[in-house]
Amino acid sequence: MSTIVVIGGGIGGLVTAARLAHAGHTVHLFEQSATLGGKLNHIEHDGCSFETGPTLVTMPVVLEKFFASVGMTMSDTLTLDRVDPACHYRWSDGSRLDLPFDLDAIPSAIDQFAPSEGAAVRKYLEDARELYDLTKDVFIFSEFDGFREFVKPRNASLLRHLPKLQLGSTLHQVHRKRFRDPRVIQLFDRFATYNGSSPYRAPATLMVIPWVEMGLGSWYPRGGMYAIAEAIGGAARTCGAHLHTSTSVRRIHHSRGKVTGVELRDGTVVDADHVVSNVDVHVTRHHLLGMKQSEPSNLSTSGLVLLASVERRDRGLAHHNVLFADNYRAEFNALQHDKLPDQQATVYVSRSVHADATRAPDGYENWFVLVNAPPRGVAPDLNSNEQSVWHGIEQDRAQQVLDRIGVFTEAPVVRSMVVRTPDTMAREWSSYRGALYGASSNSMLSAFLRPRQRSTDLQNLWYVGGSAHPGGGIPLVATSGMIAADCILRQS
């Protein structure tokens, strides 16, 4: 049996640790924070419980598969409830739409909102489902080998369906052809942001994302999103993994093209047969391996997040709410070219108190407010004199977001608020420049260029998490951990 070190206690790292420990290997996981979960974490503030990262669950079958792979049943430790409506949408002209949880009810809801668009939405989702079924085993659930996947016998059937991938079209171009109502186009364009991309640049294959949410459902765990991290962390401990929190890794040691272990912040060296990095791939290569790396040019978006305790009012809001920008293209131009988000950007508001009244005190609500932001957090490897673009303006920018919410509903009365910027995300999660998903998908080649589980630099070094294949989001980072564990088990 092997000794394996996992760096980082996000969901990808925890899944990998659990799977390998369950197989009998000695596993040590080192997490720099005091808590496990990585981006999937929580903050208690002013009597409220707040998510710090993901706020909903999709593809629950992935979690079920993980627990089954370590001899457990998900329902024994984790209960997911459906979110209905899945999301509440608003536009500044007063338009409102509740998108139902039930897939079959979505076209009718769209028709009532935008007459004659329901049939187009139904056909779009059918095509998106077909695209998902065609590509999921290649692009999501297997170790990915780039363009070589297309010449492998197991994927021969995919070749004749290549036109359906629509690699030459952007997501927005497809939506503009499919739908007439600009609000419906904007609604479906938004799904590009789920992996930090722009609908005006990302390939049309991302239409699988709305299918995943609408076709497989939106879910919320009892006890809050952090219950997922607790359940997977508990599974890892039960399997025998050693989980060390508040323990930073300074460097990955290697010799003759092969990793040999890690050095902790206090100088302790831990030998290992394999090292799995759940840290951003760029940060791993540059900081932990000491490799010279150029500045990435295709980073995903970051975010400006407000965690606010708000006086309770009946505003007609749901659990998940999207307040759309009037000029969507300007919002994404700012994300690409500017240092700060557009002041009229789309605002996302999550109120988990809607699902669980215990998440906030009587008379208050716990608002997680997100505006997509350019990846401009201070990079830790740059000169310490670098001035953050967010320095000194966090509160002003947060107030602008609150004022923007007032365009769509009664302005929130905030009792207390924590503001988190790309600097926060770069520091707490080791996300380069605060980019939430590593590289964006703003190119038809993105999926082929995303780092794979198996390092191309060193033997027995593996990557998991949102910056590696297959991408960000709870089901995908869990899948990355499953793939890495399978690869290591085949090699050991």
KAFEN-V724482 format. One record per residue. RES is the residue in three letters. PHI is phi in radians with two decimals (NA if undefined). OMEGA is omega as a letter, one per 40 degrees, with the letter a starting at -180 (NA if undefined). Layout:
# KAFEN-V724482
RES/PHI/OMEGA, RES/PHI/OMEGA
This chain:
# KAFEN-V724482
MET/NA/a, SER/-1.76/i, THR/-1.78/a, ILE/-2.22/i, VAL/-1.89/i, VAL/-1.96/i, ILE/-1.77/i, GLY/1.84/a, GLY/-1.84/i, GLY/-1.28/a, ILE/-1.07/i, GLY/-1.06/i, GLY/-1.17/a, LEU/-1.13/i, VAL/-1.08/i, THR/-1.06/a, ALA/-1.06/a, ALA/-1.11/a, ARG/-1.07/a, LEU/-1.26/i, ALA/-1.14/i, HIS/-1.07/i, ALA/-1.43/i, GLY/1.81/i, HIS/-1.40/i, THR/-1.48/a, VAL/-2.16/i, HIS/-2.08/i, LEU/-1.89/a, PHE/-2.04/a, GLU/-2.12/a, GLN/-1.22/a, SER/-1.47/i, ALA/-1.36/a, THR/-2.21/i, LEU/-1.48/i, GLY/2.06/a, GLY/1.08/i, LYS/-1.13/i, LEU/-1.45/a, ASN/-2.43/a, HIS/-2.61/i, ILE/-2.32/i, GLU/-1.72/a, HIS/-2.63/i, ASP/0.94/i, GLY/1.40/a, CYS/-1.88/i, SER/-1.87/a, PHE/-2.13/i, GLU/-1.30/i, THR/-1.95/a, GLY/-2.42/a, PRO/-0.99/a, THR/-2.12/i, LEU/-2.61/a, VAL/-2.09/i, THR/-2.14/i, MET/0.87/a, PRO/-1.04/i, VAL/-1.05/i, VAL/-1.14/i, LEU/-1.14/i, GLU/-1.06/i, LYS/-1.13/i, PHE/-1.07/a, PHE/-1.07/i, ALA/-1.10/a, SER/-1.22/i, VAL/-1.96/i, GLY/1.31/a, MET/-2.17/i, THR/-2.06/a, MET/-0.97/a, SER/-1.13/i, ASP/-1.26/a, THR/-2.21/a, LEU/-2.55/i, THR/-2.07/i, LEU/-1.86/i, ASP/-1.91/i, ARG/-1.21/i, VAL/-1.81/a, ASP/-2.45/e, PRO/-1.20/i, ALA/-1.13/i, CYS/-2.79/i, HIS/-1.94/a, TYR/-1.95/i, ARG/-2.39/i, TRP/-2.15/a, SER/-1.21/i, ASP/-1.43/i, GLY/1.71/i, SER/-1.13/i, ARG/-2.43/i, LEU/-2.53/i, ASP/-1.73/i, LEU/-1.57/a, PRO/-1.23/i, PHE/-1.17/a, ASP/-1.24/a, LEU/-0.98/a, ASP/-1.14/a, ALA/-1.55/a, ILE/-1.15/a, PRO/-1.01/i, SER/-1.13/i, ALA/-1.10/i, ILE/-1.16/i, ASP/-1.07/i, GLN/-1.16/a, PHE/-1.43/a, ALA/-2.35/a, PRO/-0.88/i, SER/1.41/i, GLU/-1.63/a, GLY/-1.05/a, ALA/-1.12/i, ALA/-1.14/i, VAL/-1.18/i, ARG/-1.06/a, LYS/-1.15/i, TYR/-1.06/a, LEU/-1.19/i, GLU/-1.11/i, ASP/-1.19/i, ALA/-1.14/i, ARG/-1.12/i, GLU/-1.08/i, LEU/-1.11/i, TYR/-1.08/a, ASP/-1.12/i, LEU/-1.21/a, THR/-1.88/a, LYS/-1.06/a, ASP/-1.30/i, VAL/-1.61/a, PHE/-1.63/a, ILE/-2.17/a, PHE/-1.68/i, SER/-2.33/i, GLU/-1.06/a, PHE/-1.76/a, ASP/-2.10/i, GLY/1.10/a, PHE/-1.11/i, ARG/-1.13/i, GLU/-1.03/a, PHE/-1.30/i, VAL/-1.85/i, LYS/-1.43/a, PRO/-0.94/a, ARG/-1.14/a, ASN/-1.90/a, ALA/-1.00/a, SER/-1.16/a, LEU/-1.26/a, LEU/-1.04/a, ARG/-1.26/i, HIS/-1.81/a, LEU/-0.95/i, PRO/-1.01/a, LYS/-1.25/i, LEU/-1.28/i, GLN/0.87/a, LEU/-1.14/a, GLY/-1.53/a, SER/-2.04/i, THR/-1.50/i, LEU/-1.05/a, HIS/-1.12/i, GLN/-1.05/i, VAL/-1.14/a, HIS/-1.16/i, ARG/-1.15/i, LYS/-1.34/a, ARG/-1.41/a, PHE/-2.11/i, ARG/-1.78/a, ASP/-1.32/a, PRO/-1.08/i, ARG/-1.27/i, VAL/-1.21/i, ILE/-1.01/a, GLN/-1.13/i, LEU/-1.02/a, PHE/-1.36/i, ASP/-1.02/a, ARG/-1.01/a, PHE/-1.14/i, ALA/-1.11/a, THR/-1.26/a, TYR/-1.12/i, ASN/-2.15/i, GLY/1.29/a, SER/-2.04/i, SER/-1.90/i, PRO/-1.14/a, TYR/-1.46/a, ARG/-2.24/a, ALA/-1.28/a, PRO/-1.21/a, ALA/-1.14/i, THR/-1.05/i, LEU/-1.22/i, MET/-1.14/i, VAL/-1.20/a, ILE/-1.16/i, PRO/-1.07/i, TRP/-1.11/a, VAL/-1.02/a, GLU/-1.27/a, MET/-1.42/a, GLY/-1.45/a, LEU/-1.80/i, GLY/1.66/i, SER/-1.88/a, TRP/-2.32/i, TYR/-2.41/a, PRO/-1.38/i, ARG/-1.11/a, GLY/1.62/i, GLY/1.68/a, MET/-1.06/a, TYR/-1.15/i, ALA/-1.03/i, ILE/-1.18/i, ALA/-1.08/i, GLU/-1.11/a, ALA/-1.19/a, ILE/-1.25/i, GLY/-1.08/i, GLY/-1.09/i, ALA/-1.12/i, ALA/-1.09/i, ARG/-1.13/i, THR/-1.04/i, CYS/-1.32/i, GLY/1.87/i, ALA/-1.24/i, HIS/-1.68/a, LEU/-1.85/a, HIS/-1.91/i, THR/-1.64/a, SER/0.92/a, THR/-2.34/a, SER/-1.66/i, VAL/-1.72/a, ARG/-1.55/a, ARG/-2.76/i, ILE/-1.67/i, HIS/-1.53/i, HIS/-2.63/a, SER/-2.66/i, ARG/0.94/i, GLY/1.36/a, LYS/-2.44/i, VAL/-1.23/i, THR/-2.13/i, GLY/2.71/a, VAL/-2.36/i, GLU/-1.98/a, LEU/-1.41/a, ARG/-1.03/a, ASP/-1.48/i, GLY/1.68/i, THR/-1.11/i, VAL/-1.84/i, VAL/-2.00/i, ASP/-1.26/a, ALA/-2.66/i, ASP/-1.45/i, HIS/-2.45/i, VAL/-2.18/i, VAL/-1.97/i, SER/-1.77/i, ASN/-1.75/i, VAL/-1.71/i, ASP/-0.72/a, VAL/-1.07/i, HIS/-1.07/i, VAL/-1.13/i, THR/-1.04/a, ARG/-1.15/a, HIS/-1.36/a, HIS/-1.58/a, LEU/-1.52/i, LEU/-1.83/a, GLY/1.27/i, MET/-1.50/i, LYS/-1.26/a, GLN/-2.26/i, SER/-1.37/i, GLU/-1.12/i, PRO/-1.08/a, SER/-1.88/a, ASN/-2.20/a, LEU/-1.14/i, SER/-1.28/i, THR/-1.21/i, SER/-1.95/a, GLY/-2.77/i, LEU/-1.84/a, VAL/-2.11/i, LEU/-1.96/i, LEU/-1.88/a, ALA/-2.16/i, SER/-1.51/a, VAL/-2.12/i, GLU/-1.05/a, ARG/-1.25/i, ARG/-2.47/i, ASP/-1.53/a, ARG/-1.83/a, GLY/1.31/a, LEU/-1.46/i, ALA/-1.82/i, HIS/-1.16/i, HIS/-1.92/a, ASN/-2.43/i, VAL/-2.17/i, LEU/-1.93/a, PHE/-1.39/i, ALA/-1.17/i, ASP/-1.29/a, ASN/-2.09/a, TYR/-1.19/a, ARG/-1.10/i, ALA/-1.11/i, GLU/-1.07/a, PHE/-1.36/i, ASN/-1.10/i, ALA/-1.13/i, LEU/-1.11/a, GLN/-1.46/a, HIS/-2.00/a, ASP/-1.72/i, LYS/-1.56/a, LEU/-2.27/i, PRO/-1.20/i, ASP/-1.04/a, GLN/-1.22/i, GLN/-1.88/a, ALA/-1.20/i, THR/-1.05/a, VAL/-2.03/i, TYR/-1.86/i, VAL/-2.20/i, SER/-1.93/i, ARG/-2.16/a, SER/-1.20/i, VAL/-1.07/i, HIS/-1.09/i, ALA/-1.62/a, ASP/-2.53/a, ALA/-1.09/a, THR/-1.34/a, ARG/-1.32/i, ALA/-2.63/i, PRO/-1.17/i, ASP/-0.97/i, GLY/1.53/a, TYR/-2.32/i, GLU/-2.26/i, ASN/-1.75/a, TRP/-1.72/i, PHE/-1.74/a, VAL/-2.00/a, LEU/-2.24/i, VAL/-2.13/i, ASN/-1.07/a, ALA/-2.28/i, PRO/-1.11/i, PRO/-1.34/a, ARG/-2.21/i, GLY/-1.14/i, VAL/-1.18/i, ALA/-1.40/a, PRO/-1.15/a, ASP/-1.57/a, LEU/-1.53/a, ASN/-0.93/a, SER/-1.11/i, ASN/-1.45/i, GLU/-1.04/a, GLN/-1.60/i, SER/-1.17/i, VAL/-1.20/a, TRP/-1.64/a, HIS/-1.05/i, GLY/1.45/a, ILE/-2.07/a, GLU/-0.99/a, GLN/-1.18/i, ASP/-1.11/i, ARG/-1.15/i, ALA/-1.10/i, GLN/-1.14/i, GLN/-1.08/i, VAL/-1.16/i, LEU/-1.09/i, ASP/-1.12/i, ARG/-1.12/i, ILE/-1.02/i, GLY/-1.10/i, VAL/-1.24/a, PHE/-1.79/a, THR/-2.80/i, GLU/-1.00/a, ALA/-1.01/a, PRO/-1.20/i, VAL/-1.70/a, VAL/-1.65/i, ARG/-1.49/a, SER/-2.74/a, MET/-2.66/i, VAL/-1.92/a, VAL/-1.89/a, ARG/-2.12/a, THR/-2.07/i, PRO/-0.97/i, ASP/-1.10/i, THR/-1.03/a, MET/-1.23/i, ALA/-1.13/a, ARG/-1.31/a, GLU/-1.38/a, TRP/-1.96/a, SER/0.93/i, SER/-1.57/a, TYR/-1.05/a, ARG/1.04/a, GLY/1.47/i, ALA/-1.07/a, LEU/-1.40/a, TYR/-2.28/a, GLY/1.20/i, ALA/-1.38/i, SER/-1.38/i, SER/-1.94/a, ASN/-1.49/i, SER/-2.85/i, MET/-1.14/a, LEU/-1.67/a, SER/-0.96/a, ALA/-1.10/a, PHE/-1.41/a, LEU/-1.71/a, ARG/-1.10/a, PRO/-0.96/a, ARG/-1.64/i, GLN/-1.10/a, ARG/-1.51/a, SER/-1.09/i, THR/-1.60/a, ASP/-1.68/a, LEU/-2.44/i, GLN/-1.18/i, ASN/1.12/i, LEU/-1.98/a, TRP/-2.31/i, TYR/-2.08/i, VAL/-2.38/i, GLY/1.87/a, GLY/-1.16/a, SER/-1.53/i, ALA/-1.94/i, HIS/-1.03/e, PRO/-1.63/i, GLY/2.38/a, GLY/-1.64/a, GLY/1.80/a, ILE/-0.93/a, PRO/-1.13/a, LEU/-1.32/i, VAL/-1.22/i, ALA/-1.10/i, THR/-1.11/i, SER/-1.05/i, GLY/-1.16/i, MET/-1.13/a, ILE/-1.12/i, ALA/-1.05/i, ALA/-1.08/i, ASP/-1.08/i, CYS/-1.08/a, ILE/-1.16/a, LEU/-1.14/i, ARG/-1.20/a, GLN/-1.49/a, SER/-1.43/NA
